Amino acid sequence: MDDISRLLGLARLRATLDKRCLLGGATRMDVLYGEREVPFHVLLEGKCQLEVEGSLYSMTAGDVVVIPSGGRHRILTAGAGRMRTTSDAPGRTFAVTTSSDGSDAVIDLFCGHYSVAPGAGSLLFSSLPTPMHVSLFRSEEGRSVLTQLSALMRREAEIDGAGSSAIMSAFCTVLLALVLRSSPGAGAHDPFWTAASDPRIGAVIREVVEEPGADWSVEKASRRAMISRASFFRYFPSATGMSFGKFLTRVRMMAASDLLLGSGLTVAAVGSRVGYRSEAAFTRAFRAEVGDTPARFRRTHAGQGG
């Protein structure tokens, strides 16, 4: 299994398409989600701006934005006159949102969210920058995939019949996989460690995700990357936005969360599987990352395993 598919499996995502937004000019749409809900927007046509955490990001057709931090944000369209609000028309699968005055649409925007499991899902998204802004039309592969996907999404939106919710959920999971393996769009400040541009660093990331319990050290990782230890210390944070030690711990705790919820292994055995020689060391590391002990995490979230 490839590393992106492995990460998505660990995160135990549930994708939901919430609305299709056909907004006119000079319109503001406020968006708010809850805990462990990660919003996303995919712009199929037109131009708009996204306001999140006090910053504005320009979106054009082919852009996908994921907001790992969740929380309140805003979609804005340009136009003359006073800013309009929005109104929702409920549908069988999702709502259709338009400008409150019924003006002709200048954008076609699909909006939804990913519900993430405690532990692995929360750790994955907390390790990624907000927002994740990808311009899929920048590459021929991205343009081809999104063009086909958008046609299917629009068609399914028109049908809005039996099975539409499950189909749209699958489409939205595909979008996230595309984002995780893509380079950030113009104006992004932080890298996506899931799409490290340096192939030497990418090779290390893939192996750690595949075998988090191996005896990893900076020396071993630098040898795998075929660069010096000093160069590895410089290149890894630049490519991923975090130190190798932080990355290794995150991936190990994601794998541990999955084992705690999806297996009958003891806490000590789970710790051993993810590279810890003692249960005490594993418990300390797990509590530092997840905010709970492994045993309490398992009790609290019992029944949420795969």
Summary of the structure (lengths in Angstrom):
residues: 306
radius of gyration: 20.8
end to end distance: 16.9
largest distance: 65.3
contacts: 1021
relative contact order: 0.15
helix: 44%
strand: 21%
